[in-house]
Amino acid sequence: MNNYNISFIKSPSNIEINLNSSKSESNRLLIIKSLSDDNIKLSNLSKANDTILLNKLIKLNSNSIWDAEDAGTTMRFLTSYLALQKEKVILTGTERMKKRPIKILVDALEEIGAKIEYQEKKGYPPLIINKKISQNKNSISIRGDISSQYISSLLMIAPILKNGLIIKIISPFYSKPYVMMTLNLMKKFGINYEISKDSISIKNQKYKEASYKVESDWSAASYWYSFLSINKMFKEIRLIGLRKDSFQGDQIIKKIMSLFNVETHYNEDGVILRKKDLSCDYLELDFKDCPDLAQTILVIAAFHKTKLKLYGVESLKIKETDRLLAMKIELNKIGVNFFDDNGIWTLERRNKPFPNKVSIDTYEDHRMAMAFAPLATELDLTINNPGVVNKSYPRYWDDMKKAGYKII
């Protein structure tokens, strides 16, 4: 699957998308289930590659090598999980994964009582879990501005630790909604916690029997907000499986897209997106709590000729690729300048037409492919290595076809 050539043909009479399930919820729930002695029933688990991989690794329960491949959440969650459960096992990943830092999480686990060694470069995978946690401390401090997945990883094992765990978070605290998602899911399975402005406390306790149906993915929904915003032929799009009382932080897309001509209406099945009249020439947005939405919003702003200043995007440098650099390169292909000005990233207002055709590189990053795909409405678009969407949204291209796009 080298590339896809995408063009818009005709809008169907109605567009209804059965969104994929939340990868973020699914991966947390798999860890919770595996840490429980009781019967936990999960339904509607994500079919994303990352979730399938995590499920497979837990079921295999290897006593030698665990390969997280290119799945960042899987790597972070398994680091704590294995430190609790295993000794003399190796946790590894792809070459890109070996460049994604994990020292902060490893340091925290060692402070609690684990013994972990770096097999290659210090601070990065692969890891050797030499000795599982023999708890000698129940209070640690951890930075809140690197990755919320470190905090979530520690939280999920906290009830199993004999002395529980108090996590003191060093501000600033980015992506806090993802941590709250973790805590809310843990609460569904009987875990009590105490939270203050800068700390979370969890006592030793057991995960209890319960059932849970995974919600549809608000991150995936963001691309359909983009399609409606960009495609002049679309009047409304129905998205199935989203909840008004969602645990997912990316539901903030509703508020952001109200600034880009899309309004959100709930019904019993999910949401209906409808067009509204609104345009903004200039916006400043903070993505510290929703970094996965930044690429989508950048493309939408480029389309609408909106100048955009972005805050809280530092974590994008250590994702599947350096997303800020990748966006700078690819946005330049459509005639838009995106640059760093003393730590503040700015998208300049587009002042010329889009090119007739463009080829977008995806950098082994699913969100690069999905963020740029709606531009096929306006130009001849080629997406290179389109298979990257399998990481989080395997049906993405099929759903685009349902919405009237031709993909060859």
PARO-970239 format. One record per residue (C-alpha): residue in one letter; x, y, z. Coordinates in steps of 0.1 Angstrom, whole numbers, plus 5000, padded with zeros to 4 digits. Each point is the difference from the previous one (the first is absolute). Example, Ala and Ser with C-alpha at 12.3 -4.5 7.8 and 13.67 -1.06 7.14 Angstrom:
PARO-970239
A512349555078/S501450344993/
end
This chain:
PARO-970239
M500050005000/N502350274987/N497550294996/Y496450094995/N498750254975/I496950175014/S497450224984/F496550115009/I497249874976/K496650075014/S498350055034/P497749735010/S496550095012/N500949935036/I503349925017/E499949775030/I503349885015/N500349725025/L503150125017/N502749765012/S500249955037/S502450205021/K503549875000/S500850205031/E497249845020/S500649654987/N503750005008/R499450115036/L497249755004/L502249714989/I502650095027/I497350045026/K498549664991/S503349835001/L500750145035/S496649885014/D499349675017/D496350044993/N498049954968/I500250324979/K497950004968/L501050244972/S498150064968/N500550214969/L503849995004/S501950204974/K501249824968/A503050234998/N503349834995/D501350145033/T497149845020/I500349674981/L503749995008/L499650085037/N497349745003/K502249744983/L503050085022/I498149975032/K498449674989/L503449864989/N501550105034/S503549944989/N502849935025/S502650134975/I499350284975/W497050244997/D500150194968/A497950325001/E500950074963/D499050374992/A497350035027/G500950285025/T497149945023/T500849635001/M503650065008/R499250245029/F497249795015/L502049684997/T503150155017/S498150035033/Y498049694995/L503149784994/A501850175029/L497249885022/Q499749654985/K503249884985/E503849955004/K502749954974/V497850114971/I500850244972/L497650274987/T500950124966/G498650174969/T500750144965/E503050224992/R497850315004/M498849875034/K503649975011/K500350384995/R497050085021/P501150085036/I498849805030/K502550105027/I497550195021/L497749705003/V502949765007/D501450235027/A496650015017/L499749625000/E503549955013/E499350255028/I497049785009/G502249695001/A500449854965/K503449924984/I500050104963/E503050014976/Y500450174966/Q501149744975/E501350264975/K499950385005/K499450145035/G496550155003/Y498549814971/P498649664992/P500849714999/L499649945037/I501049705021/I497749955029/N502649845023/K497949995032/K496350075005/I498950265025/S500849935037/Q498450315013/N502250225022/K498250334995/N496450114995/S500550364989/I501750134969/S500250324979/I499850004963/R500050284973/G496650074985/D501250174968/I501649704982/S497449724996/S496849945019/Q500449634990/Y502849985026/I497550115027/S497249774987/S502449714999/L500950045037/L496450075010/M498749674986/I502549795021/A499650225031/P497149805016/I502049684997/L503150145018/K499949885036/N500350365013/G498150174973/L501550314983/I499950375003/I501150184968/K501050365004/I499950174966/I502550274992/S498250284981/P499250084973/F497649714996/Y499449934963/S497449764986/K498249985034/P496849884983/Y501849674991/V500949955036/M496450075010/M498949744975/T502249755016/L498750085035/N496450004988/L500449654984/M501749875032/K497150135020/K497649804978/F501849695013/G499850105037/I503250205005/N499850305023/Y502450294998/E500750345014/I501150284977/S501150365007/K501650274979/D503449834999/S499749655013/I498049674996/S499849755028/I498849644996/K500049745029/N500649634996/Q496749854988/K498649754974/Y498550064966/K496449875002/E497849814976/A498150224976/S499250044963/Y500850284977/K499250094963/V502750214984/E498850334986/S500850114964/D503150204995/W499850385002/S503550024984/A498649824970/A496950235001/S502350304995/Y500749904964/W496350014992/Y499750345015/S502850094976/F498149854970/L496950195008/S501950325005/I501949974967/N497649844976/K497550264988/M497649724988/F499549855034/K497250145022/E500149755029/I501749685011/R498849755025/L502549835023/I498949695019/G501249905034/L501150325017/R498850105035/K499150335015/D501549885033/S503249894984/F503349935019/Q502050104969/G501850335001/D499950034962/Q496350085002/I501350365003/I499949984962/K496450115003/K501050335015/I503050064976/M497949924969/S497350245010/L502650264990/F500349834966/N496449994988/V498949675015/E497449965028/T499349685020/H496649855008/Y499549685021/N497549744993/E499449655015/D502549844977/G502950255001/V500350354985/I498950194969/L502550254986/R498550294981/K501450304981/K499650355015/D501150344988/L503350115017/S503550094989/C503050115020/D503050174986/Y502149955031/L500049755029/E502249905029/L499549655012/D501549805028/F500449634993/K501749895032/D496949795010/C499349884964/P503249974980/D498649734977/L497750264985/A502750254989/Q500749854966/T496349994991/I499550365010/L503150124982/V498649874967/I496650145006/A501550355008/A502149984969/F496949944979/H498050285016/K503050254997/T500150045038/K503250115017/L500549775030/K502350015030/L500549675018/Y500949955036/G500649685020/V501349794970/E503449915014/S499149635004/L499449974962/K503749984995/I500249655016/K497049844984/E500149754971/T502150264983/D501050365008/R496550124991/L500950375000/L502849964975/A497949764979/M497150264999/K502450284991/I501249804970/E496649884988/L498250335005/N502650174979/K499049774972/I496550175000/G501550355002/V499750065037/N502950105023/F500149845034/F502950105023/D501450015035/D500450355015/N501749965034/G498049705010/I496750124986/W499049834967/T498150224975/L498149914969/E500050304976/R496950094982/R499849844966/N500250274973/K500049804968/P497949724985/F500849645007/P502049824974/N498149784975/K501549695014/V502249905029/S501649695015/I500049975038/D502649805018/T498849835032/Y503249935020/E498649675013/D497550225019/H496249914997/R499050365009/M502050154972/A498049804974/M496650065016/A500550375006/F500950084964/A497549774983/P497050245001/L501950234977/A499249764972/T496850204998/E502050294986/L502949854980/D501449684986/L501549845031/T502449715003/I500649855034/N503249805003/N500049685021/P496350035008/G500149675020/V501250205030/V496450075010/N499749645012/K501750115031/S496850175013/Y497350014973/P500249704977/R496750084982/Y500950364992/W500449974962/D496849794997/D498150265020/M501450274976/K498649804971/K496649995017/A500250385001/G500450034962/Y503849994995/K501749794974/I503249835012/I502349814976/
end
